[in-house]
Amino acid sequence: MRKLVYFFLTGILLLNSCSTGLKSLQRGDYYDAILKAVNRLSSDPDNRKATQVVRDGYPLAVAYYQEKLIRY
């Protein structure tokens, strides 16, 4: 029984750590989204989802960080 509980906890942690750039982008974590998408594109340059994340996320990230710089 104990091994089963450890197995499920490990599985949940692994699934949580395997989030995509799209999920990060939807959460507003632009830096993480771009980083994950670029890493995915380095191994698979034809990945459409990762390309879309970079295309959509980069302008949002630039605007977000420019706004932060202006405020501080």
N, C-alpha and C positions, 0 to 999 in steps of 0.2 A: 504494500500500500504506500509506503513511504517513497519507494522508487518511482511509483506512478505520479505522485505529487511533484517530485523533483523534475520528472520528465515534462509535465505540463508547464511548470514554471519556467523551465529552460526554453520550451517552445514559444511561450508567450514573449519572453525577453528577446528571442531571436526574431520573431515576427515584428516586434516593435522597433527593433534596430534596423530592419530592412525597409525603412520607409523610402518613398521615391521623392525625386525632386519636385514632382507635381504636388504631392501632399505638403511639402514644405512651402511651396509657393502659395498654396491655398491658405496655409496658416499665417502667411505674411513673413516667413523667415526667408527672405530673399537671398541672403548670403549662402545659406545652407542649400537652397534650391539650385542656385547656379553651380555651386561646388559639386553637388551630386550629379547634376546633368552633365557637366564637363567631364567628370570621371567616367560616367557611363559612355559618353561619346568617344573618349580615348580608347575604350575597348571595342566599341561598336559605332563607327562614324555614321552609319546609316540609320541610327535609332531615331525614329520620328518623334516620339514623346519627349526625349531629351532635347532634341533640336527645338521643339516647340517651347519647352520650359526656358531655354536660353533666350529664344526670340521674345517671349512674353515677359520673362522675369528680369532681364538685364535693364530695360528702361525703367521698370518699377524700382529696382534696386538703386539705380543711379538717382532717381528722383527722391527716394526715401532717404538716402544718405546725404544728399545735398541739403535736404530740409533739416536734417539733424545738425549739419554743420552750421547752417544759418541760425538755428535756434541757440546754439552754444557759441 
